[in-house]
């Protein structure tokens, strides 16, 4: 079709141009003949010798388009009339007559000179009437039309055969390629198309195979991403369920000691006896201690998961560190009618070892607490041994109970934070499920590992071991003598916390002079007018917080010890305090023992007793 359209356009353009050229040619011939006869006929008309025009007239009539020539004088009389033989055959309506005037230019004369003023005068001698037949023009146009159509038909036929030959070699390949792409669109990306020899078609087929390979790889990636997404979705759903269970469980676990503390404090009255007062106070203190341990355990999990748990090694005997803790657990075991057996190997009883007392105490506390909690009858055995491993001393802590045990498919799960074998509301054993998690993190931070297995007579055996003195040592400062009458500034925006700090400082050192301010701005003004031996600084305060206040105090040249006092125990708060210029750190809630240790550390004097 494109070839046919092009041929038709070119043929039409060619015929129109040829027809136009014929008409222009006829008009040009007629004009030349008329002009030549007009110039030549001037003398014969004047002289009357018309035979002089015969050669020129016969030559003009030899032209195919001219069929007659007639010459008239000025009066219109016919002087010469010649026609061709075919004149009679041409229809009258096909003859066009052209007129051409024969004009003589005569120079004007006057009576005084031979020549005039040079002007001429035109004098008509006659005219020529030329007859031209359009039949010849039409015959030539028809002949041109036939020729053009024949040539165009030949070109169309040639284009058809060429296109047919090309289509037979291209279309099958394109059809295969089209079917292949259709199969790709339907999701069948495993097939490949055979590459033919044609350059362009071959490139298309190669690219189609590459597209199929890319789609196949994309489908595999999509399946992999889908599986990963479903796995992450399941983890998210499990985390959401664990979060909901944890919040419900924490609400119960926190309210239980709060209820005990608040209830006992409300029962305190002046009318009760001394024994009742001591019992209520002891119960409230135990409840608050339990509540503090819950919060500390949660914060320890956060620090250990971020690998930010500080490790401080000291040289001590292990039985001395665990003595009070073991005694507390012994009372709990007796209350449940359990046997608690603690076995130290000889070397641990005889020699001091290098370890972090706080972390080891936490490990033993959580393992023994779990063992007693989940054991209803029988015994709990605690074994502590010093083991040689790769030329290093390792501490091995093994706790075995005869309790309910841990199913095999839950032994890994219980190491996750807030995970329990049974976390429903009707479970028999309380707790937030952090004991084994904290133990697992501490053993990992110390370079050791934890192993959970079944006990010999049922129950569970938990083994924790880690190297001793493996991390850089940061020696703790031993408490010095009791401080004496000194000046202390408490910077605390909460009045209750300010009062607690004041009363604890006075209990440690009754002669201490205490000043209190409620903001960082007030402390800057107070330091300008008074000197202090110790500043107890709250970290989080409205306006100027404790960190910025400490930086400004240090920039002013103050060298007084500044001790941070904050409830924030995460994200390396101790490093942040020291970076701001603070000398030490106290975590809320405050305890008399820790306050006393801090006072003895930073307010050592000998001039005056407290």
C-alpha positions in Angstrom: 0.0 0.0 0.0 2.7 2.5 0.7 4.4 1.7 -2.6 1.1 2.0 -4.4 0.3 5.4 -2.9 3.8 6.7 -3.7 3.5 5.4 -7.3 0.1 7.1 -7.8 1.4 10.4 -6.4 4.5 10.3 -8.6 2.6 9.2 -11.7 0.0 12.0 -11.2 2.7 14.5 -10.7 4.5 13.4 -13.8 1.4 13.5 -16.0 0.3 16.9 -14.9 3.8 18.3 -15.6 3.9 16.6 -19.0 0.4 17.9 -19.9 1.4 21.4 -18.8 4.6 21.2 -20.9 2.6 20.2 -24.0 0.2 23.2 -23.6 3.2 25.5 -23.1 4.9 24.0 -26.1 1.8 24.5 -28.4 1.4 28.1 -27.2 5.1 28.8 -27.8 4.9 27.3 -31.4 1.8 29.4 -32.2 3.4 32.6 -31.0 6.6 31.9 -32.9 4.7 31.1 -36.1 2.5 34.2 -35.8 5.4 36.5 -35.2 7.4 35.2 -38.1 4.5 35.3 -40.5 3.6 38.7 -39.3 7.0 40.1 -39.9 7.4 38.4 -43.3 3.8 39.2 -44.6 4.4 43.0 -44.6 6.0 43.3 -48.0 3.9 40.7 -49.8 0.7 42.5 -48.6 2.0 45.8 -49.8 3.3 44.4 -53.1 0.5 41.9 -53.6 3.0 39.1 -54.2 1.4 36.6 -51.8 3.4 33.7 -53.2 6.3 34.8 -51.1 4.4 33.6 -48.0 3.8 30.1 -49.3 7.0 28.5 -48.0 6.6 30.0 -44.5 2.9 29.0 -44.4 3.6 25.4 -45.5 6.3 25.2 -42.8 3.8 26.4 -40.2 1.2 23.9 -41.3 3.6 21.1 -40.9 3.3 21.5 -37.1 0.9 18.9 -35.8 -1.2 21.3 -33.7 -1.7 23.9 -36.6 -4.5 23.0 -39.0 -5.2 26.3 -40.9 -3.7 29.8 -41.7 -5.7 32.6 -43.1 -4.3 36.1 -43.9 -6.7 39.1 -44.2 -6.0 42.7 -45.3 -7.0 45.7 -43.3 -10.5 45.6 -44.8 -10.9 42.0 -43.8 -10.6 40.5 -47.3 -9.0 37.1 -47.4 -5.6 37.3 -49.0 -4.4 33.8 -48.3 -6.2 30.7 -47.0 -4.4 27.3 -46.5 -5.5 24.2 -44.5 -4.0 20.9 -43.7 -5.4 17.6 -45.1 -6.8 16.7 -41.7 -8.6 20.0 -41.3 -11.9 18.5 -42.5 -11.6 15.7 -40.0 -11.2 17.9 -37.0 -14.5 18.8 -35.3 -15.2 22.6 -35.4 -15.4 22.8 -31.6 -11.9 21.4 -31.2 -10.3 24.2 -33.3 -9.1 27.3 -31.5 -8.3 30.4 -33.6 -5.6 32.9 -32.7 -5.4 36.4 -34.3 -2.3 38.3 -34.9 -2.3 41.8 -36.3 0.2 42.7 -39.1 1.4 46.3 -38.2 3.8 48.5 -40.2 5.8 51.2 -38.4 5.9 54.4 -40.6 8.3 57.3 -39.8 6.5 60.7 -39.9 7.8 63.5 -42.4 7.3 67.3 -42.5 7.4 69.8 -45.3 10.8 71.4 -44.5 13.0 68.4 -44.0 13.6 64.9 -45.4 13.0 63.3 -42.1 10.6 64.2 -39.4 11.2 64.6 -35.7 12.0 60.8 -35.4 8.5 59.7 -34.3 6.8 56.6 -35.9 3.3 55.8 -36.7 1.8 52.3 -36.5 -0.3 51.3 -39.6 -2.3 48.0 -39.6 -1.9 46.2 -42.9 -4.0 43.2 -42.0 -4.1 40.2 -39.6 -3.4 36.5 -39.4 -6.0 34.0 -38.2 -4.3 30.8 -37.0 -6.3 27.6 -36.4 -5.0 25.1 -33.7 -6.6 21.7 -33.1 -6.8 20.4 -29.4 -7.3 16.9 -30.7 -3.6 16.4 -31.2 -3.0 17.8 -27.6 -5.5 15.3 -26.2 -3.9 12.5 -28.1 -0.5 13.3 -26.7 -2.0 13.6 -23.2 -3.7 10.2 -23.5 -0.4 8.7 -24.8 1.4 10.2 -21.8 -1.3 8.8 -19.5 -0.9 5.3 -20.9 2.9 5.4 -20.6 2.7 6.7 -17.0 0.2 4.1 -16.0 2.2 1.3 -17.5 5.4 2.5 -15.8 3.5 3.0 -12.5 2.0 -0.5 -12.8 5.4 -1.9 -13.4 6.8 -0.2 -10.3 3.9 -1.4 -8.2 4.3 -4.9 -9.4 8.1 -4.7 -8.7 7.4 -3.3 -5.2 4.9 -6.1 -4.6 7.3 -8.8 -5.5 10.1 -7.2 -3.5 7.8 -6.7 -0.5 6.5 -10.2 -0.8 10.0 -11.7 -0.8 10.9 -9.5 2.2 7.7 -10.4 4.1 8.3 -14.1 3.6 11.7 -13.7 5.3 10.7 -11.2 8.0 7.1 -11.8 8.9 7.5 -15.4 10.3 10.3 -14.2 12.5 8.2 -11.3 13.7 5.2 -13.6 14.3 7.4 -15.9 16.4 8.7 -12.9 18.3 5.2 -11.6 18.8 4.0 -14.9 20.2 7.0 -15.1 22.4 6.4 -11.7 23.9 2.7 -12.6 24.4 3.8 -15.6 26.4 6.1 -13.4 28.4 3.2 -11.1 29.1 1.2 -14.1 30.4 4.0 -14.8 32.9 5.8 -17.6 31.1 9.4 -16.4 31.4 11.1 -19.8 31.3 11.1 -20.1 27.5 13.6 -18.7 25.1 13.2 -17.9 21.4 15.5 -19.3 18.7 17.6 -16.5 17.2 17.3 -16.2 13.4 19.9 -15.0 11.0 18.5 -11.5 10.2 20.5 -8.7 11.7 17.7 -6.4 13.0 15.3 -9.3 13.7 18.2 -11.2 15.3 18.9 -8.3 17.6 15.3 -8.1 18.5 15.2 -11.8 19.4 18.4 -11.5 21.4 16.9 -8.5 23.3 13.7 -10.5 23.8 15.6 -13.4 25.4 17.4 -10.9 27.7 14.1 -9.5 28.6 12.8 -13.0 29.4 15.9 -13.6 31.5 15.4 -10.3 33.4 11.7 -11.1 34.0 12.6 -14.5 35.3 15.2 -13.1 37.7 12.8 -10.4 38.7 10.2 -13.0 39.5 12.7 -15.0 41.6 13.6 -11.8 43.4 10.0 -10.9 43.9 9.3 -14.3 45.4 12.3 -14.0 47.7 11.2 -10.5 48.7 7.7 -11.7 49.3 9.0 -14.5 51.5 11.2 -12.1 53.4 8.3 -9.6 53.7 6.0 -12.4 55.0 8.7 -13.4 57.5 9.1 -9.8 58.6 5.4 -9.5 58.9 5.2 -12.5 61.1 8.0 -11.1 63.2 6.2 -7.8 63.5 3.0 -9.6 64.5 4.9 -11.6 67.0 6.6 -8.5 68.3 3.3 -6.8 68.6 1.8 -9.7 70.5 4.9 -9.8 72.7 4.6 -6.1 73.3 0.9 -6.4 74.3 1.6 -9.4 76.5 4.6 -7.6 78.1 2.6 -4.4 78.8 -0.2 -6.4 80.4 2.4 -8.4 82.4 4.4 -5.4 83.4 1.3 -3.6 84.6 0.6 -6.6 86.9 4.2 -7.0 88.0 4.7 -3.3 88.7 1.4 -2.9 90.5 2.0 -5.8 92.8 5.0 -4.3 94.6 3.4 -0.8 94.4 0.4 -2.2 96.1 2.5 -3.7 98.8 4.5 -0.5 99.4 1.6 1.9 99.3 -0.6 -0.4 101.4 2.1 -0.8 104.1 2.8 2.9 104.1 -0.9 3.7 104.6 -1.0 1.3 107.5 1.8 3.1 109.3 0.2 5.0 112.2 1.3 6.3 115.6 -1.1 3.9 117.3 0.5 0.7 116.0 3.1 -1.1 118.0 6.9 -1.0 117.4 6.8 -4.6 116.1 4.0 -3.8 113.6 5.8 -0.6 112.5 9.0 -2.6 111.8 7.0 -5.3 110.0 5.1 -2.7 107.8 8.3 -0.8 107.1 10.2 -4.0 106.2 7.4 -5.2 103.9 7.2 -1.8 102.1 11.0 -1.8 101.8 10.9 -5.3 100.2 8.2 -4.2 97.8 10.1 -1.1 96.7 13.3 -3.1 96.3 11.4 -5.6 94.2 10.0 -2.7 92.1 13.5 -1.2 91.7 14.9 -4.6 90.6 12.2 -4.9 87.9 13.0 -1.4 86.5 16.7 -2.1 86.6 16.3 -5.4 84.8 14.4 -3.7 82.0 17.1 -1.0 81.7 19.9 -3.6 81.8 18.3 -5.4 78.8 18.3 -2.1 76.9 21.9 -1.4 77.7 23.1 -5.0 76.9 21.3 -5.1 73.6 23.2 -2.0 72.6 26.5 -3.4 74.0 26.7 -0.4 76.3 26.7 -2.3 79.7 29.8 -1.1 81.6 32.2 -3.7 83.0 34.3 -3.0 86.1 36.6 -5.7 87.4 37.7 -6.0 91.0 39.9 -8.5 92.9 37.6 -10.3 95.4 36.6 -13.7 96.8 33.5 -14.9 95.1 31.8 -16.3 98.3 32.1 -12.9 100.0 30.3 -11.3 97.0 27.5 -13.8 97.0 27.1 -14.5 100.7 24.1 -12.1 101.4 22.4 -13.1 98.1 22.6 -16.8 98.9 21.2 -16.2 102.4 18.2 -14.4 101.0 17.6 -17.3 98.6 18.0 -19.8 101.4 15.1 -18.2 103.2 12.9 -18.3 100.0 13.9 -22.0 99.5 12.9 -22.9 103.1 9.6 -21.1 102.6 8.8 -23.5 99.7 10.4 -26.5 101.5 13.2 -26.8 98.9 16.8 -27.7 99.5 19.3 -25.1 98.2 22.8 -26.5 97.8 25.6 -24.1 97.0 29.0 -25.7 96.1 32.2 -23.6 95.6 35.3 -25.4 94.5 38.3 -25.2 96.7 40.2 -22.6 94.7 37.3 -20.2 94.7 37.0 -20.4 98.5 40.7 -20.0 99.0 41.7 -17.3 96.4 40.4 -14.0 95.2 39.6 -13.8 91.5 39.3 -10.9 89.1 35.7 -10.3 88.0 32.8 -7.8 87.9 30.9 -8.4 91.2 27.8 -6.6 90.1 27.4 -8.6 86.8 28.2 -12.0 88.5 25.7 -11.2 91.3 23.1 -10.5 88.6 23.8 -13.8 86.9 23.5 -15.8 90.1 20.5 -13.9 91.2 18.5 -14.5 88.0 19.5 -18.1 87.7 18.7 -19.1 91.3 15.5 -16.9 91.3 14.2 -18.8 88.2 15.2 -22.1 89.7 13.3 -21.5 93.0 10.4 -19.9 91.2 9.8 -22.9 88.8 10.5 -25.6 91.3 7.7 -26.9 93.6 9.5 -29.8 95.3 13.0 -31.2 95.4 16.2 -29.1 95.3 18.2 -26.4 93.6 21.9 -27.0 93.2 24.3 -24.1 92.5 27.9 -25.1 91.5 30.6 -22.5 91.0 33.9 -23.6 89.6 37.2 -22.2 88.3 38.0 -23.9 85.0 41.2 -23.7 82.9 40.3 -23.1 79.2 42.9 -22.1 76.5 45.4 -21.0 79.2 42.7 -18.6 80.7 40.8 -18.8 83.9 37.0 -19.2 83.3 34.3 -18.9 85.9 31.6 -21.6 85.5 28.2 -21.1 87.1 25.8 -24.1 87.0 22.3 -24.0 88.4 20.3 -27.2 88.4 16.7 -27.6 89.6 14.0 -30.3 89.8 11.3 -28.0 88.6 8.9 -28.0 85.6 11.6 -27.9 83.0 11.7 -26.1 79.6 10.4 -27.8 76.4 13.1 -28.3 73.7 11.4 -26.0 71.3 11.3 -23.1 73.9 14.9 -23.3 75.0 16.0 -20.7 72.5 12.9 -18.6 72.8 13.3 -18.0 76.6 16.6 -16.2 75.9 14.6 -13.4 74.1 13.5 -10.4 76.1 10.2 -10.6 77.9 9.6 -14.2 76.7 8.2 -17.0 78.8 7.1 -20.5 78.2 3.6 -19.4 79.4 2.8 -15.7 79.2 -0.9 -16.0 79.8 -2.7 -14.3 82.7 -3.5 -17.6 84.4 0.1 -18.7 84.5 1.3 -20.1 87.9 4.6 -18.3 88.0 5.0 -14.5 88.0 7.8 -12.5 86.5 8.6 -10.4 83.4 10.7 -13.0 81.6 14.0 -11.1 81.7 16.2 -13.4 83.9 17.6 -15.6 81.2 17.8 -12.7 78.7 19.9 -10.7 81.1 22.1 -13.7 81.9 22.5 -14.4 78.1 23.5 -10.8 77.4 25.9 -10.6 80.3 27.7 -13.8 79.3 28.0 -12.6 75.8 29.4 -9.2 76.8 32.0 -10.9 79.1 33.0 -13.2 76.2 31.3 -16.4 77.4 28.1 -18.3 76.6 25.0 -19.9 78.1 23.8 -23.4 77.7 20.3 -24.7 78.7 19.7 -28.4 79.1 17.5 -30.9 81.0 18.4 -31.9 84.5 19.2 -35.5 85.4 16.1 -36.0 87.4 13.9 -33.7 85.4 13.9 -29.9 85.7 16.4 -27.7 84.0 20.2 -27.2 84.1 21.6 -23.8 83.1 25.4 -23.4 82.6 27.0 -20.0 82.2 30.8 -19.6 81.8 33.0 -16.7 80.9 36.7 -15.7 81.1 37.9 -13.8 84.2 39.7 -10.4 83.8 39.3 -10.5 80.1 38.2 -6.8 79.7 40.1 -3.7 80.5 40.1 -3.0 84.2 38.4 0.0 85.8 39.1 -0.2 89.5 36.3 1.0 91.8 37.3 3.5 94.5 37.0 2.1 98.0 34.9 4.2 100.4 36.9 6.4 102.7 36.1 7.7 106.1 32.8 9.5 106.8 32.7 13.1 105.6 32.3 16.0 108.0 30.7 19.4 108.3 30.7 20.6 104.7 28.6 22.7 102.3 26.6 21.0 99.7 24.3 22.4 97.0 21.4 20.4 95.7 20.1 21.4 92.2 16.8 19.6 91.8 13.5 20.9 90.3 11.3 18.2 91.9 10.6 19.1 95.6 10.1 15.5 96.7 13.4 14.4 95.1 15.1 17.4 96.6 13.8 16.5 100.1 14.9 12.9 99.7 18.4 13.9 98.8 18.6 16.4 101.6 17.4 13.9 104.3 19.8 11.2 103.0 22.7 13.6 103.1 21.8 14.6 106.6 21.5 11.0 107.7 25.0 10.3 106.4 26.4 13.6 107.7 24.2 15.4 110.2 26.5 18.4 110.4 26.4 19.0 106.7 25.2 22.5 105.5 22.8 22.0 102.7 21.5 24.6 100.2 18.8 23.8 97.6 17.9 25.5 94.3 15.2 24.4 91.8 16.9 25.3 88.4 20.1 25.6 86.6 19.9 29.4 86.4 19.5 29.7 90.2 22.6 27.4 90.7 24.7 29.7 88.5 23.7 32.7 90.6 24.1 30.9 93.9 27.7 29.7 93.1 28.7 33.3 92.4 27.9 34.3 96.0 28.7 31.1 98.0 31.4 28.4 98.0 30.4 24.7 98.1 32.3 21.5 98.6 29.9 19.3 96.6 27.1 19.9 94.1 24.4 17.3 93.5 23.1 18.1 90.0 19.8 16.8 88.5 20.3 16.2 84.7 16.8 16.8 83.4 15.3 20.2 84.4 13.2 22.7 82.5 15.1 25.7 81.0 18.8 25.1 81.6 19.4 21.4 82.1 22.1 19.8 84.3 24.5 19.1 81.4 24.5 22.7 80.1 24.6 24.1 83.7 27.7 21.9 84.4 29.4 23.1 81.2 28.9 26.8 82.2 30.1 26.1 85.7 33.3 24.5 84.4 33.8 27.3 81.9 33.6 29.8 84.7 36.6 28.0 86.4 34.7 26.1 89.1 36.5 22.9 90.3 34.0 21.8 92.9 33.0 18.1 92.5 29.7 17.8 90.7 27.7 14.6 91.0 24.9 13.8 88.5 21.7 12.6 90.0 19.2 11.3 87.4 16.6 8.6 86.7 18.0 8.1 83.2 20.2 5.0 83.1 20.3 4.3 79.4 22.4 5.4 76.4 25.7 5.7 78.3 24.4 8.4 80.5 27.6 8.2 82.6 29.7 9.0 79.6 27.4 11.9 78.7 27.7 13.2 82.3 31.5 13.0 82.3 31.6 14.7 78.9 29.6 17.6 80.3 32.2 18.0 83.2 30.5 16.0 86.0 32.7 14.0 88.3 30.4 11.1 89.3 26.9 9.6 88.8 24.1 8.6 91.1 21.1 6.7 89.7 17.6 7.3 91.1 16.0 6.0 93.2 18.7 7.0 95.7 19.8 4.6 98.5 21.5 5.6 101.7 24.4 3.2 101.1 25.2 4.7 97.6 24.8 8.3 99.0 27.2 7.4 101.8 29.7 6.0 99.4 29.5 9.1 97.2 30.0 11.4 100.2 32.9 9.4 101.5 34.5 9.5 98.0 34.2 13.2 97.3 34.0 14.9 100.7 36.9 13.3 102.6 38.1 15.7 105.3 39.9 15.4 108.6 39.5 18.8 110.1 36.0 18.2 111.5 33.7 15.2 112.2 30.2 15.1 110.8 
